[in-house]
Amino acid sequence: MPNFSHCEFYSRVEGRSVRLCGDWMAQAGFINGMPVKIRMMKDCIVITLQNTRELWGCIEGMSVTYIN
């Protein structure tokens, strides 16, 4: 696996979607089925792997108490 610090990918938006695929995704640490976090800003989209501890924190925050 090559060691790289960044990769640039160029495509066009079609039908309000951008498809990302290729071996470079696995090289960057993205594996099928892993949760991702998508952050959007003006003229910028950042996609990172979702931290599983952060996910558990969200789940714990949504837990409800049983009411009889």
N, CA, C, O and CB atoms as a CASP TS submission, in Angstrom:
PFRMAT TS
TARGET T0000
AUTHOR 0000-0000-0000
METHOD Language model
MODEL 1
PARENT N/A
ATOM      1  N   MET     1       0.847  -1.172   0.000  1.00  0.00           N
ATOM      2  CA  MET     1       0.000   0.000   0.000  1.00  0.00           C
ATOM      3  C   MET     1       0.892   1.235   0.000  1.00  0.00           C
ATOM      4  O   MET     1       1.751   1.380   0.870  1.00  0.00           O
ATOM      5  CB  MET     1      -0.963  -0.002   1.219  1.00  0.00           C
ATOM      6  N   PRO     2       0.696   2.118  -0.961  1.00  0.00           N
ATOM      7  CA  PRO     2       1.524   3.315  -1.002  1.00  0.00           C
ATOM      8  C   PRO     2       1.238   4.240   0.177  1.00  0.00           C
ATOM      9  O   PRO     2       0.118   4.301   0.684  1.00  0.00           O
ATOM     10  CB  PRO     2       1.305   4.056  -2.309  1.00  0.00           C
ATOM     11  N   ASN     3       2.257   4.945   0.592  1.00  0.00           N
ATOM     12  CA  ASN     3       2.103   5.907   1.675  1.00  0.00           C
ATOM     13  C   ASN     3       1.983   7.291   1.046  1.00  0.00           C
ATOM     14  O   ASN     3       2.946   7.806   0.478  1.00  0.00           O
ATOM     15  CB  ASN     3       3.307   5.838   2.688  1.00  0.00           C
ATOM     16  N   PHE     4       0.802   7.887   1.148  1.00  0.00           N
ATOM     17  CA  PHE     4       0.604   9.202   0.556  1.00  0.00           C
ATOM     18  C   PHE     4      -0.074  10.115   1.550  1.00  0.00           C
ATOM     19  O   PHE     4      -0.771   9.658   2.456  1.00  0.00           O
ATOM     20  CB  PHE     4      -0.218   9.106  -0.732  1.00  0.00           C
ATOM     21  N   SER     5       0.130  11.402   1.378  1.00  0.00           N
ATOM     22  CA  SER     5      -0.455  12.363   2.303  1.00  0.00           C
ATOM     23  C   SER     5      -1.766  12.932   1.788  1.00  0.00           C
ATOM     24  O   SER     5      -2.618  13.335   2.579  1.00  0.00           O
ATOM     25  CB  SER     5       0.517  13.483   2.568  1.00  0.00           C
ATOM     26  N   HIS     6      -1.936  12.970   0.483  1.00  0.00           N
ATOM     27  CA  HIS     6      -3.195  13.462  -0.067  1.00  0.00           C
ATOM     28  C   HIS     6      -3.361  12.946  -1.490  1.00  0.00           C
ATOM     29  O   HIS     6      -2.410  12.501  -2.131  1.00  0.00           O
ATOM     30  CB  HIS     6      -3.247  15.010  -0.035  1.00  0.00           C
ATOM     31  N   CYS     7      -4.586  13.021  -1.954  1.00  0.00           N
ATOM     32  CA  CYS     7      -4.904  12.579  -3.310  1.00  0.00           C
ATOM     33  C   CYS     7      -5.937  13.547  -3.866  1.00  0.00           C
ATOM     34  O   CYS     7      -6.818  13.998  -3.133  1.00  0.00           O
ATOM     35  CB  CYS     7      -5.435  11.091  -3.333  1.00  0.00           C
ATOM     36  N   GLU     8      -5.843  13.865  -5.122  1.00  0.00           N
ATOM     37  CA  GLU     8      -6.836  14.731  -5.748  1.00  0.00           C
ATOM     38  C   GLU     8      -7.615  13.922  -6.764  1.00  0.00           C
ATOM     39  O   GLU     8      -7.048  13.125  -7.511  1.00  0.00           O
ATOM     40  CB  GLU     8      -6.171  15.963  -6.415  1.00  0.00           C
ATOM     41  N   PHE     9      -8.910  14.134  -6.783  1.00  0.00           N
ATOM     42  CA  PHE     9      -9.808  13.413  -7.675  1.00  0.00           C
ATOM     43  C   PHE     9     -10.690  14.436  -8.362  1.00  0.00           C
ATOM     44  O   PHE     9     -11.286  15.286  -7.701  1.00  0.00           O
ATOM     45  CB  PHE     9     -10.661  12.352  -6.905  1.00  0.00           C
ATOM     46  N   TYR    10     -10.777  14.365  -9.657  1.00  0.00           N
ATOM     47  CA  TYR    10     -11.582  15.322 -10.414  1.00  0.00           C
ATOM     48  C   TYR    10     -12.723  14.595 -11.100  1.00  0.00           C
ATOM     49  O   TYR    10     -12.526  13.533 -11.692  1.00  0.00           O
ATOM     50  CB  TYR    10     -10.719  16.077 -11.452  1.00  0.00           C
ATOM     51  N   SER    11     -13.905  15.161 -11.019  1.00  0.00           N
ATOM     52  CA  SER    11     -15.090  14.589 -11.645  1.00  0.00           C
ATOM     53  C   SER    11     -16.068  15.727 -11.893  1.00  0.00           C
ATOM     54  O   SER    11     -15.769  16.890 -11.621  1.00  0.00           O
ATOM     55  CB  SER    11     -15.732  13.464 -10.755  1.00  0.00           C
ATOM     56  N   ARG    12     -17.227  15.382 -12.406  1.00  0.00           N
ATOM     57  CA  ARG    12     -18.288  16.370 -12.611  1.00  0.00           C
ATOM     58  C   ARG    12     -19.518  15.949 -11.818  1.00  0.00           C
ATOM     59  O   ARG    12     -19.802  14.762 -11.664  1.00  0.00           O
ATOM     60  CB  ARG    12     -18.633  16.520 -14.125  1.00  0.00           C
ATOM     61  N   VAL    13     -20.237  16.940 -11.321  1.00  0.00           N
ATOM     62  CA  VAL    13     -21.489  16.666 -10.634  1.00  0.00           C
ATOM     63  C   VAL    13     -22.541  16.376 -11.694  1.00  0.00           C
ATOM     64  O   VAL    13     -22.767  17.181 -12.598  1.00  0.00           O
ATOM     65  CB  VAL    13     -21.918  17.861  -9.714  1.00  0.00           C
ATOM     66  N   GLU    14     -23.177  15.227 -11.573  1.00  0.00           N
ATOM     67  CA  GLU    14     -24.238  14.859 -12.510  1.00  0.00           C
ATOM     68  C   GLU    14     -25.457  14.438 -11.706  1.00  0.00           C
ATOM     69  O   GLU    14     -25.381  13.528 -10.881  1.00  0.00           O
ATOM     70  CB  GLU    14     -23.780  13.715 -13.475  1.00  0.00           C
ATOM     71  N   GLY    15     -26.567  15.093 -11.944  1.00  0.00           N
ATOM     72  CA  GLY    15     -27.787  14.746 -11.218  1.00  0.00           C
ATOM     73  C   GLY    15     -27.641  14.931  -9.720  1.00  0.00           C
ATOM     74  O   GLY    15     -28.185  14.153  -8.937  1.00  0.00           O
ATOM     75  N   ARG    16     -26.908  15.962  -9.318  1.00  0.00           N
ATOM     76  CA  ARG    16     -26.650  16.278  -7.909  1.00  0.00           C
ATOM     77  C   ARG    16     -26.015  15.115  -7.154  1.00  0.00           C
ATOM     78  O   ARG    16     -26.332  14.880  -5.988  1.00  0.00           O
ATOM     79  CB  ARG    16     -27.942  16.676  -7.225  1.00  0.00           C
ATOM     80  N   SER    17     -25.134  14.404  -7.806  1.00  0.00           N
ATOM     81  CA  SER    17     -24.406  13.331  -7.130  1.00  0.00           C
ATOM     82  C   SER    17     -22.983  13.258  -7.665  1.00  0.00           C
ATOM     83  O   SER    17     -22.715  13.600  -8.817  1.00  0.00           O
ATOM     84  CB  SER    17     -25.124  11.974  -7.314  1.00  0.00           C
ATOM     85  N   VAL    18     -22.093  12.813  -6.820  1.00  0.00           N
ATOM     86  CA  VAL    18     -20.705  12.583  -7.199  1.00  0.00           C
ATOM     87  C   VAL    18     -20.364  11.174  -6.733  1.00  0.00           C
ATOM     88  O   VAL    18     -20.456  10.877  -5.542  1.00  0.00           O
ATOM     89  CB  VAL    18     -19.727  13.666  -6.573  1.00  0.00           C
ATOM     90  N   ARG    19     -19.974  10.310  -7.654  1.00  0.00           N
ATOM     91  CA  ARG    19     -19.656   8.927  -7.310  1.00  0.00           C
ATOM     92  C   ARG    19     -18.155   8.813  -7.062  1.00  0.00           C
ATOM     93  O   ARG    19     -17.338   9.194  -7.901  1.00  0.00           O
ATOM     94  CB  ARG    19     -20.109   7.950  -8.437  1.00  0.00           C
ATOM     95  N   LEU    20     -17.815   8.284  -5.904  1.00  0.00           N
ATOM     96  CA  LEU    20     -16.411   8.090  -5.554  1.00  0.00           C
ATOM     97  C   LEU    20     -16.126   6.599  -5.539  1.00  0.00           C
ATOM     98  O   LEU    20     -16.806   5.844  -4.842  1.00  0.00           O
ATOM     99  CB  LEU    20     -16.071   8.741  -4.175  1.00  0.00           C
ATOM    100  N   CYS    21     -15.139   6.171  -6.292  1.00  0.00           N
ATOM    101  CA  CYS    21     -14.782   4.757  -6.310  1.00  0.00           C
ATOM    102  C   CYS    21     -13.342   4.609  -6.775  1.00  0.00           C
ATOM    103  O   CYS    21     -12.772   5.521  -7.374  1.00  0.00           O
ATOM    104  CB  CYS    21     -15.740   3.952  -7.224  1.00  0.00           C
ATOM    105  N   GLY    22     -12.776   3.471  -6.495  1.00  0.00           N
ATOM    106  CA  GLY    22     -11.414   3.189  -6.930  1.00  0.00           C
ATOM    107  C   GLY    22     -10.549   2.664  -5.798  1.00  0.00           C
ATOM    108  O   GLY    22     -10.896   2.780  -4.622  1.00  0.00           O
ATOM    109  N   ASP    23      -9.420   2.087  -6.172  1.00  0.00           N
ATOM    110  CA  ASP    23      -8.495   1.523  -5.190  1.00  0.00           C
ATOM    111  C   ASP    23      -7.948   2.581  -4.241  1.00  0.00           C
ATOM    112  O   ASP    23      -7.577   2.268  -3.109  1.00  0.00           O
ATOM    113  CB  ASP    23      -7.348   0.829  -5.895  1.00  0.00           C
ATOM    114  N   TRP    24      -7.895   3.819  -4.688  1.00  0.00           N
ATOM    115  CA  TRP    24      -7.346   4.890  -3.856  1.00  0.00           C
ATOM    116  C   TRP    24      -8.154   5.073  -2.583  1.00  0.00           C
ATOM    117  O   TRP    24      -7.614   5.532  -1.576  1.00  0.00           O
ATOM    118  CB  TRP    24      -7.303   6.198  -4.635  1.00  0.00           C
ATOM    119  N   MET    25      -9.460   4.718  -2.604  1.00  0.00           N
ATOM    120  CA  MET    25     -10.275   4.874  -1.394  1.00  0.00           C
ATOM    121  C   MET    25      -9.813   3.905  -0.308  1.00  0.00           C
ATOM    122  O   MET    25      -9.706   4.286   0.857  1.00  0.00           O
ATOM    123  CB  MET    25     -11.768   4.645  -1.712  1.00  0.00           C
ATOM    124  N   ALA    26      -9.540   2.656  -0.684  1.00  0.00           N
ATOM    125  CA  ALA    26      -9.030   1.680   0.284  1.00  0.00           C
ATOM    126  C   ALA    26      -7.654   2.101   0.780  1.00  0.00           C
ATOM    127  O   ALA    26      -7.336   1.920   1.955  1.00  0.00           O
ATOM    128  CB  ALA    26      -8.965   0.269  -0.342  1.00  0.00           C
ATOM    129  N   GLN    27      -6.847   2.654  -0.095  1.00  0.00           N
ATOM    130  CA  GLN    27      -5.515   3.115   0.295  1.00  0.00           C
ATOM    131  C   GLN    27      -5.605   4.266   1.295  1.00  0.00           C
ATOM    132  O   GLN    27      -4.702   4.458   2.109  1.00  0.00           O
ATOM    133  CB  GLN    27      -4.718   3.552  -0.941  1.00  0.00           C
ATOM    134  N   ALA    28      -6.692   5.024   1.230  1.00  0.00           N
ATOM    135  CA  ALA    28      -6.899   6.136   2.163  1.00  0.00           C
ATOM    136  C   ALA    28      -7.564   5.681   3.460  1.00  0.00           C
ATOM    137  O   ALA    28      -7.765   6.486   4.370  1.00  0.00           O
ATOM    138  CB  ALA    28      -7.746   7.219   1.505  1.00  0.00           C
ATOM    139  N   GLY    29      -7.913   4.372   3.551  1.00  0.00           N
ATOM    140  CA  GLY    29      -8.494   3.846   4.780  1.00  0.00           C
ATOM    141  C   GLY    29      -9.989   3.631   4.741  1.00  0.00           C
ATOM    142  O   GLY    29     -10.567   3.196   5.737  1.00  0.00           O
ATOM    143  N   PHE    30     -10.641   3.923   3.618  1.00  0.00           N
ATOM    144  CA  PHE    30     -12.082   3.726   3.495  1.00  0.00           C
ATOM    145  C   PHE    30     -12.353   2.289   3.069  1.00  0.00           C
ATOM    146  O   PHE    30     -11.928   1.867   1.993  1.00  0.00           O
ATOM    147  CB  PHE    30     -12.700   4.730   2.479  1.00  0.00           C
ATOM    148  N   ILE    31     -13.057   1.537   3.909  1.00  0.00           N
ATOM    149  CA  ILE    31     -13.361   0.138   3.647  1.00  0.00           C
ATOM    150  C   ILE    31     -14.875   0.007   3.535  1.00  0.00           C
ATOM    151  O   ILE    31     -15.613   0.695   4.240  1.00  0.00           O
ATOM    152  CB  ILE    31     -12.787  -0.797   4.768  1.00  0.00           C
ATOM    153  N   ASN    32     -15.341  -0.879   2.647  1.00  0.00           N
ATOM    154  CA  ASN    32     -16.782  -1.083   2.460  1.00  0.00           C
ATOM    155  C   ASN    32     -17.485  -1.297   3.794  1.00  0.00           C
ATOM    156  O   ASN    32     -17.023  -2.070   4.632  1.00  0.00           O
ATOM    157  CB  ASN    32     -17.038  -2.281   1.536  1.00  0.00           C
ATOM    158  N   GLY    33     -18.594  -0.613   3.981  1.00  0.00           N
ATOM    159  CA  GLY    33     -19.410  -0.774   5.175  1.00  0.00           C
ATOM    160  C   GLY    33     -19.019   0.107   6.347  1.00  0.00           C
ATOM    161  O   GLY    33     -19.755   0.172   7.331  1.00  0.00           O
ATOM    162  N   MET    34     -17.883   0.787   6.271  1.00  0.00           N
ATOM    163  CA  MET    34     -17.472   1.649   7.380  1.00  0.00           C
ATOM    164  C   MET    34     -18.295   2.934   7.361  1.00  0.00           C
ATOM    165  O   MET    34     -18.558   3.480   6.290  1.00  0.00           O
ATOM    166  CB  MET    34     -15.953   1.972   7.298  1.00  0.00           C
ATOM    167  N   PRO    35     -18.706   3.425   8.536  1.00  0.00           N
ATOM    168  CA  PRO    35     -19.465   4.671   8.570  1.00  0.00           C
ATOM    169  C   PRO    35     -18.573   5.864   8.235  1.00  0.00           C
ATOM    170  O   PRO    35     -17.397   5.900   8.596  1.00  0.00           O
ATOM    171  CB  PRO    35     -20.110   4.865   9.946  1.00  0.00           C
ATOM    172  N   VAL    36     -19.151   6.826   7.546  1.00  0.00           N
ATOM    173  CA  VAL    36     -18.412   8.031   7.181  1.00  0.00           C
ATOM    174  C   VAL    36     -19.114   9.262   7.744  1.00  0.00           C
ATOM    175  O   VAL    36     -20.312   9.241   8.026  1.00  0.00           O
ATOM    176  CB  VAL    36     -18.271   8.143   5.646  1.00  0.00           C
ATOM    177  N   LYS    37     -18.355  10.315   7.897  1.00  0.00           N
ATOM    178  CA  LYS    37     -18.887  11.599   8.352  1.00  0.00           C
ATOM    179  C   LYS    37     -18.692  12.581   7.205  1.00  0.00           C
ATOM    180  O   LYS    37     -17.590  12.701   6.669  1.00  0.00           O
ATOM    181  CB  LYS    37     -18.175  12.103   9.680  1.00  0.00           C
ATOM    182  N   ILE    38     -19.749  13.277   6.827  1.00  0.00           N
ATOM    183  CA  ILE    38     -19.694  14.227   5.721  1.00  0.00           C
ATOM    184  C   ILE    38     -19.982  15.617   6.268  1.00  0.00           C
ATOM    185  O   ILE    38     -21.033  15.859   6.860  1.00  0.00           O
ATOM    186  CB  ILE    38     -20.706  13.846   4.592  1.00  0.00           C
ATOM    187  N   ARG    39     -19.032  16.531   6.062  1.00  0.00           N
ATOM    188  CA  ARG    39     -19.199  17.917   6.495  1.00  0.00           C
ATOM    189  C   ARG    39     -19.212  18.801   5.257  1.00  0.00           C
ATOM    190  O   ARG    39     -18.398  18.633   4.349  1.00  0.00           O
ATOM    191  CB  ARG    39     -18.064  18.352   7.487  1.00  0.00           C
ATOM    192  N   MET    40     -20.143  19.741   5.234  1.00  0.00           N
ATOM    193  CA  MET    40     -20.284  20.621   4.077  1.00  0.00           C
ATOM    194  C   MET    40     -20.108  22.067   4.493  1.00  0.00           C
ATOM    195  O   MET    40     -20.616  22.509   5.523  1.00  0.00           O
ATOM    196  CB  MET    40     -21.648  20.423   3.403  1.00  0.00           C
ATOM    197  N   MET    41     -19.375  22.790   3.664  1.00  0.00           N
ATOM    198  CA  MET    41     -19.193  24.221   3.811  1.00  0.00           C
ATOM    199  C   MET    41     -19.339  24.819   2.423  1.00  0.00           C
ATOM    200  O   MET    41     -19.420  24.077   1.444  1.00  0.00           O
ATOM    201  CB  MET    41     -17.803  24.577   4.460  1.00  0.00           C
ATOM    202  N   LYS    42     -19.373  26.101   2.314  1.00  0.00           N
ATOM    203  CA  LYS    42     -19.476  26.723   0.995  1.00  0.00           C
ATOM    204  C   LYS    42     -18.303  26.283   0.127  1.00  0.00           C
ATOM    205  O   LYS    42     -17.144  26.455   0.504  1.00  0.00           O
ATOM    206  CB  LYS    42     -19.517  28.270   1.114  1.00  0.00           C
ATOM    207  N   ASP    43     -18.605  25.723  -1.020  1.00  0.00           N
ATOM    208  CA  ASP    43     -17.609  25.267  -1.998  1.00  0.00           C
ATOM    209  C   ASP    43     -16.684  24.168  -1.482  1.00  0.00           C
ATOM    210  O   ASP    43     -15.598  23.980  -2.031  1.00  0.00           O
ATOM    211  CB  ASP    43     -16.780  26.429  -2.440  1.00  0.00           C
ATOM    212  N   CYS    44     -17.085  23.439  -0.442  1.00  0.00           N
ATOM    213  CA  CYS    44     -16.204  22.418   0.118  1.00  0.00           C
ATOM    214  C   CYS    44     -17.013  21.290   0.754  1.00  0.00           C
ATOM    215  O   CYS    44     -17.971  21.547   1.483  1.00  0.00           O
ATOM    216  CB  CYS    44     -15.256  23.039   1.153  1.00  0.00           C
ATOM    217  N   ILE    45     -16.635  20.054   0.481  1.00  0.00           N
ATOM    218  CA  ILE    45     -17.198  18.877   1.140  1.00  0.00           C
ATOM    219  C   ILE    45     -16.026  18.079   1.693  1.00  0.00           C
ATOM    220  O   ILE    45     -15.065  17.805   0.975  1.00  0.00           O
ATOM    221  CB  ILE    45     -18.079  18.008   0.150  1.00  0.00           C
ATOM    222  N   VAL    46     -16.104  17.704   2.971  1.00  0.00           N
ATOM    223  CA  VAL    46     -15.055  16.913   3.607  1.00  0.00           C
ATOM    224  C   VAL    46     -15.665  15.585   4.029  1.00  0.00           C
ATOM    225  O   VAL    46     -16.664  15.559   4.747  1.00  0.00           O
ATOM    226  CB  VAL    46     -14.426  17.666   4.832  1.00  0.00           C
ATOM    227  N   ILE    47     -15.068  14.486   3.588  1.00  0.00           N
ATOM    228  CA  ILE    47     -15.543  13.147   3.931  1.00  0.00           C
ATOM    229  C   ILE    47     -14.453  12.462   4.742  1.00  0.00           C
ATOM    230  O   ILE    47     -13.326  12.304   4.272  1.00  0.00           O
ATOM    231  CB  ILE    47     -15.906  12.314   2.647  1.00  0.00           C
ATOM    232  N   THR    48     -14.792  12.057   5.964  1.00  0.00           N
ATOM    233  CA  THR    48     -13.845  11.356   6.825  1.00  0.00           C
ATOM    234  C   THR    48     -14.507  10.108   7.373  1.00  0.00           C
ATOM    235  O   THR    48     -15.732   9.984   7.353  1.00  0.00           O
ATOM    236  CB  THR    48     -13.351  12.268   7.976  1.00  0.00           C
ATOM    237  N   LEU    49     -13.693   9.182   7.864  1.00  0.00           N
ATOM    238  CA  LEU    49     -14.252   8.013   8.524  1.00  0.00           C
ATOM    239  C   LEU    49     -14.894   8.457   9.827  1.00  0.00           C
ATOM    240  O   LEU    49     -14.357   9.311  10.533  1.00  0.00           O
ATOM    241  CB  LEU    49     -13.164   6.932   8.777  1.00  0.00           C
ATOM    242  N   GLN    50     -16.045   7.874  10.143  1.00  0.00           N
ATOM    243  CA  GLN    50     -16.750   8.205  11.382  1.00  0.00           C
ATOM    244  C   GLN    50     -16.080   7.474  12.532  1.00  0.00           C
ATOM    245  O   GLN    50     -15.901   6.258  12.477  1.00  0.00           O
ATOM    246  CB  GLN    50     -18.262   7.832  11.292  1.00  0.00           C
ATOM    247  N   ASN    51     -15.715   8.196  13.557  1.00  0.00           N
ATOM    248  CA  ASN    51     -15.122   7.612  14.751  1.00  0.00           C
ATOM    249  C   ASN    51     -16.192   6.793  15.466  1.00  0.00           C
ATOM    250  O   ASN    51     -17.235   7.335  15.831  1.00  0.00           O
ATOM    251  CB  ASN    51     -14.534   8.714  15.690  1.00  0.00           C
ATOM    252  N   THR    52     -15.952   5.485  15.675  1.00  0.00           N
ATOM    253  CA  THR    52     -16.974   4.632  16.289  1.00  0.00           C
ATOM    254  C   THR    52     -17.264   5.040  17.727  1.00  0.00           C
ATOM    255  O   THR    52     -18.388   4.865  18.199  1.00  0.00           O
ATOM    256  CB  THR    52     -16.536   3.172  16.247  1.00  0.00           C
ATOM    257  N   ARG    53     -16.281   5.577  18.427  1.00  0.00           N
ATOM    258  CA  ARG    53     -16.551   6.057  19.793  1.00  0.00           C
ATOM    259  C   ARG    53     -17.509   7.241  19.759  1.00  0.00           C
ATOM    260  O   ARG    53     -18.362   7.389  20.634  1.00  0.00           O
ATOM    261  CB  ARG    53     -15.233   6.456  20.505  1.00  0.00           C
ATOM    262  N   GLU    54     -17.359   8.078  18.745  1.00  0.00           N
ATOM    263  CA  GLU    54     -18.273   9.209  18.585  1.00  0.00           C
ATOM    264  C   GLU    54     -19.683   8.702  18.302  1.00  0.00           C
ATOM    265  O   GLU    54     -20.660   9.253  18.809  1.00  0.00           O
ATOM    266  CB  GLU    54     -17.795  10.146  17.449  1.00  0.00           C
ATOM    267  N   LEU    55     -19.787   7.643  17.483  1.00  0.00           N
ATOM    268  CA  LEU    55     -21.099   7.058  17.191  1.00  0.00           C
ATOM    269  C   LEU    55     -21.753   6.527  18.456  1.00  0.00           C
ATOM    270  O   LEU    55     -22.941   6.758  18.684  1.00  0.00           O
ATOM    271  CB  LEU    55     -20.969   5.935  16.158  1.00  0.00           C
ATOM    272  N   TRP    56     -20.982   5.811  19.289  1.00  0.00           N
ATOM    273  CA  TRP    56     -21.547   5.289  20.528  1.00  0.00           C
ATOM    274  C   TRP    56     -22.008   6.425  21.433  1.00  0.00           C
ATOM    275  O   TRP    56     -23.023   6.292  22.117  1.00  0.00           O
ATOM    276  CB  TRP    56     -20.523   4.414  21.257  1.00  0.00           C
ATOM    277  N   GLY    57     -21.288   7.525  21.447  1.00  0.00           N
ATOM    278  CA  GLY    57     -21.710   8.684  22.230  1.00  0.00           C
ATOM    279  C   GLY    57     -23.044   9.225  21.751  1.00  0.00           C
ATOM    280  O   GLY    57     -23.882   9.626  22.557  1.00  0.00           O
ATOM    281  N   CYS    58     -23.245   9.236  20.424  1.00  0.00           N
ATOM    282  CA  CYS    58     -24.526   9.685  19.867  1.00  0.00           C
ATOM    283  C   CYS    58     -25.643   8.730  20.261  1.00  0.00           C
ATOM    284  O   CYS    58     -26.742   9.160  20.610  1.00  0.00           O
ATOM    285  CB  CYS    58     -24.443   9.799  18.333  1.00  0.00           C
ATOM    286  N   ILE    59     -25.357   7.431  20.204  1.00  0.00           N
ATOM    287  CA  ILE    59     -26.369   6.430  20.554  1.00  0.00           C
ATOM    288  C   ILE    59     -26.736   6.549  22.024  1.00  0.00           C
ATOM    289  O   ILE    59     -27.914   6.505  22.377  1.00  0.00           O
ATOM    290  CB  ILE    59     -25.865   5.004  20.243  1.00  0.00           C
ATOM    291  N   GLU    60     -25.733   6.700  22.883  1.00  0.00           N
ATOM    292  CA  GLU    60     -26.006   6.848  24.313  1.00  0.00           C
ATOM    293  C   GLU    60     -26.835   8.093  24.578  1.00  0.00           C
ATOM    294  O   GLU    60     -27.691   8.087  25.464  1.00  0.00           O
ATOM    295  CB  GLU    60     -24.698   6.908  25.109  1.00  0.00           C
ATOM    296  N   GLY    61     -26.600   9.151  23.833  1.00  0.00           N
ATOM    297  CA  GLY    61     -27.363  10.380  23.996  1.00  0.00           C
ATOM    298  C   GLY    61     -28.813  10.233  23.584  1.00  0.00           C
ATOM    299  O   GLY    61     -29.673  10.987  24.038  1.00  0.00           O
ATOM    300  N   MET    62     -29.091   9.252  22.715  1.00  0.00           N
ATOM    301  CA  MET    62     -30.460   9.033  22.251  1.00  0.00           C
ATOM    302  C   MET    62     -31.190   7.981  23.074  1.00  0.00           C
ATOM    303  O   MET    62     -32.379   7.753  22.854  1.00  0.00           O
ATOM    304  CB  MET    62     -30.454   8.622  20.797  1.00  0.00           C
ATOM    305  N   SER    63     -30.509   7.335  24.017  1.00  0.00           N
ATOM    306  CA  SER    63     -31.148   6.261  24.770  1.00  0.00           C
ATOM    307  C   SER    63     -32.323   6.810  25.573  1.00  0.00           C
ATOM    308  O   SER    63     -32.295   7.938  26.065  1.00  0.00           O
ATOM    309  CB  SER    63     -30.131   5.571  25.704  1.00  0.00           C
ATOM    310  N   VAL    64     -33.341   5.989  25.687  1.00  0.00           N
ATOM    311  CA  VAL    64     -34.555   6.400  26.397  1.00  0.00           C
ATOM    312  C   VAL    64     -34.764   5.495  27.604  1.00  0.00           C
ATOM    313  O   VAL    64     -34.268   4.370  27.645  1.00  0.00           O
ATOM    314  CB  VAL    64     -35.795   6.354  25.458  1.00  0.00           C
ATOM    315  N   THR    65     -35.489   5.992  28.567  1.00  0.00           N
ATOM    316  CA  THR    65     -35.799   5.233  29.771  1.00  0.00           C
ATOM    317  C   THR    65     -37.154   4.573  29.608  1.00  0.00           C
ATOM    318  O   THR    65     -38.096   5.185  29.105  1.00  0.00           O
ATOM    319  CB  THR    65     -35.779   6.139  31.023  1.00  0.00           C
ATOM    320  N   TYR    66     -37.249   3.323  30.034  1.00  0.00           N
ATOM    321  CA  TYR    66     -38.514   2.598  29.961  1.00  0.00           C
ATOM    322  C   TYR    66     -39.512   3.211  30.929  1.00  0.00           C
ATOM    323  O   TYR    66     -39.208   3.404  32.106  1.00  0.00           O
ATOM    324  CB  TYR    66     -38.310   1.099  30.270  1.00  0.00           C
ATOM    325  N   ILE    67     -40.696   3.513  30.433  1.00  0.00           N
ATOM    326  CA  ILE    67     -41.761   4.065  31.276  1.00  0.00           C
ATOM    327  C   ILE    67     -42.910   3.081  31.265  1.00  0.00           C
ATOM    328  O   ILE    67     -43.376   2.686  30.196  1.00  0.00           O
ATOM    329  CB  ILE    67     -42.225   5.482  30.780  1.00  0.00           C
ATOM    330  N   ASN    68     -43.377   2.677  32.442  1.00  0.00           N
ATOM    331  CA  ASN    68     -44.455   1.701  32.564  1.00  0.00           C
ATOM    332  C   ASN    68     -45.800   2.366  32.446  1.00  0.00           C
ATOM    333  O   ASN    68     -46.830   1.696  32.525  1.00  0.00           O
ATOM    334  CB  ASN    68     -44.361   0.957  33.881  1.00  0.00           C
TER
END
